[in-house]
């Protein structure tokens, strides 16, 4: 009997131990599952945050790249050098020649808005002898004539829709007798092309022409076989000539009502030049949105012990001259220098003048420029 109770006690003890072991195992499994669940939840949060950070980083990178591209464009267009006296040449191409009379006339498939190049980078020391301006049915032609027998220099044409212009850069030119001197302009009527402006540049052997256009268009840069000619054909568009506002000289406050919507205007550069009877200040404009002309006001004020034309330009997204703290003195009695500041999407330019003078504030649409002419 005692042996029976002993065996029964052992059996119950073993069953109890087995039950305890089973409970412990279940507890361990439950704890493990809880830990795994918490870990998974933490991983999901971390991974989601990482994805969000990656997306934000990618977005910031894209925005940074856009900003950098704008600044690079601005640096390329920046120009604060004195330019030669301007002699405006006017060309009327209202009476257009037939396409069939043009050498190597382009077809519709030739025209494009992409960058285009001709010539060889190794060419140097050539002379640009002449620039021809010809109007044909369907396109306007600009011919850069290289001196007879000369090799064709490397030339690049780029469309800037925000500035209403086609930039033509010719490298390897050491002499230019084309008739459009540095700082001079040829004004065109009867075409989508409005002006041909010979831009000043500090780079040796570089000729830079800015072709102003009145509407977005396409172009074709090419050469004519057997000649020393570089040809830029620009597709014609239906356009209206002239600006919608009249601008006159006075000593009173002046203003421009622009078409810019919001802070979308970029000021990419400033140039100045002495003309025959005025001293000219030019602000190069671009846009990143709707509209190309900013609102602007001007008036003569007391400034630094003398007088200045205070020019206030609104709708500004970026102002490159102000980013380099532009403050320059000129050796001219009419205009002694310019200083600019920028804050809260507004640029302020002080055009220092020797005395109270008549001046005119106006703009050009192609290429897009804001201009102040001060009477000598």
MOTABEL-V757001 format. One line per field, one symbol per residue. ss: DSSP state (A for helix, B for strand, O for the rest). Layout:
ss=???
This chain:
ss=OAAAAAAAAAAAAAAAAAAAAAAAAAAAAAAAAAAAAAAAAAAAAAAAAAAAAAAAAAAAAAAAAAAAAAAAAAAAAOOOOBBOOOOOBBBBOOOOBOAAAOOOOOOAAAOBOOOBBBOBOOOOOBBBBBBBBBBBOOBBBBBBBBOOOOOOBOBBBBBBAAAOBBBBBBBOBBBBOOOOOOOOBBBBBOOOBBBBBBBOOOOOOBBBBBBBBOOOOOBBBBBOOOOOBBBBBBBOOOOOOOOOOOOOOBOOOBBBOOOOOOOOBBBBBBBBBBOOOBBBBBBBBBBOOOOOOOOBBBBBBBBOOBBBBBBBBOOBBBBAAAAOOOBBBOOOOOBBBBBBBBBOOBBBBBBBBOOOOOBBBBBBBOOBBBBBBBBO
